[in-house]
């Protein structure tokens, strides 16, 4: 379950104890512990409080993101709609197309656009 893993990760990155996070979102320490273990799910109000206190997005807590690592090994989190992920997955099925697009993405998209529109 993504929610528990992400709550723990963000809580630790902000140097918060389970008790401190619980106090900030008006639940018990046991509730935070259960969220992190995945044995309990926060209600909507608590979920929103967690998003705000942990300074994150609902999509991140729900695991609807893709981590992209740059050449300098800096982590970036990018959230993509499912439709975009479906497009990427379809493109990856065609080795020639993916090679063509990797060489010059702008030119590749222009070429595809002219052929299909």
GIDA-V86796 format. One record per residue. N is the residue number from 1. RES is the residue in one letter. D_LAST is the distance of its C-alpha to the last C-alpha in whole Angstrom. Layout:
n=N res=RES d_last=D_LAST
n=N res=RES d_last=D_LAST
This chain:
n=1 res=X d_last=42
n=2 res=X d_last=40
n=3 res=X d_last=42
n=4 res=X d_last=45
n=5 res=X d_last=44
n=6 res=X d_last=42
n=7 res=X d_last=45
n=8 res=X d_last=48
n=9 res=X d_last=45
n=10 res=X d_last=45
n=11 res=X d_last=49
n=12 res=X d_last=50
n=13 res=X d_last=48
n=14 res=X d_last=49
n=15 res=X d_last=53
n=16 res=X d_last=53
n=17 res=X d_last=56
n=18 res=X d_last=55
n=19 res=X d_last=58
n=20 res=X d_last=56
n=21 res=X d_last=53
n=22 res=X d_last=54
n=23 res=X d_last=56
n=24 res=X d_last=53
n=25 res=X d_last=51
n=26 res=X d_last=54
n=27 res=X d_last=55
n=28 res=X d_last=57
n=29 res=X d_last=57
n=30 res=X d_last=57
n=31 res=X d_last=54
n=32 res=X d_last=52
n=33 res=X d_last=54
n=34 res=X d_last=52
n=35 res=X d_last=49
n=36 res=X d_last=49
n=37 res=X d_last=50
n=38 res=X d_last=48
n=39 res=X d_last=51
n=40 res=X d_last=50
n=41 res=X d_last=47
n=42 res=X d_last=47
n=43 res=X d_last=46
n=44 res=X d_last=44
n=45 res=X d_last=46
n=46 res=X d_last=47
n=47 res=X d_last=44
n=48 res=X d_last=43
n=49 res=X d_last=46
n=50 res=X d_last=45
n=51 res=X d_last=42
n=52 res=X d_last=43
n=53 res=X d_last=46
n=54 res=X d_last=45
n=55 res=X d_last=42
n=56 res=X d_last=39
n=57 res=X d_last=36
n=58 res=X d_last=36
n=59 res=X d_last=33
n=60 res=X d_last=35
n=61 res=X d_last=38
n=62 res=X d_last=36
n=63 res=X d_last=35
n=64 res=X d_last=31
n=65 res=X d_last=31
n=66 res=X d_last=30
n=67 res=X d_last=32
n=68 res=X d_last=31
n=69 res=X d_last=33
n=70 res=X d_last=33
n=71 res=X d_last=34
n=72 res=X d_last=38
n=73 res=X d_last=38
n=74 res=X d_last=38
n=75 res=X d_last=36
n=76 res=X d_last=33
n=77 res=X d_last=32
n=78 res=X d_last=29
n=79 res=X d_last=28
n=80 res=X d_last=24
n=81 res=X d_last=23
n=82 res=X d_last=23
n=83 res=X d_last=20
n=84 res=X d_last=19
n=85 res=X d_last=22
n=86 res=X d_last=20
n=87 res=X d_last=17
n=88 res=X d_last=19
n=89 res=X d_last=21
n=90 res=X d_last=19
n=91 res=X d_last=18
n=92 res=X d_last=21
n=93 res=X d_last=22
n=94 res=X d_last=20
n=95 res=X d_last=22
n=96 res=X d_last=21
n=97 res=X d_last=17
n=98 res=X d_last=20
n=99 res=X d_last=22
n=100 res=X d_last=19
n=101 res=X d_last=18
n=102 res=X d_last=22
n=103 res=X d_last=22
n=104 res=X d_last=20
n=105 res=X d_last=18
n=106 res=X d_last=16
n=107 res=X d_last=15
n=108 res=X d_last=14
n=109 res=X d_last=12
n=110 res=X d_last=10
n=111 res=X d_last=10
n=112 res=X d_last=8
n=113 res=X d_last=6
n=114 res=X d_last=6
n=115 res=X d_last=6
n=116 res=X d_last=4
n=117 res=X d_last=0
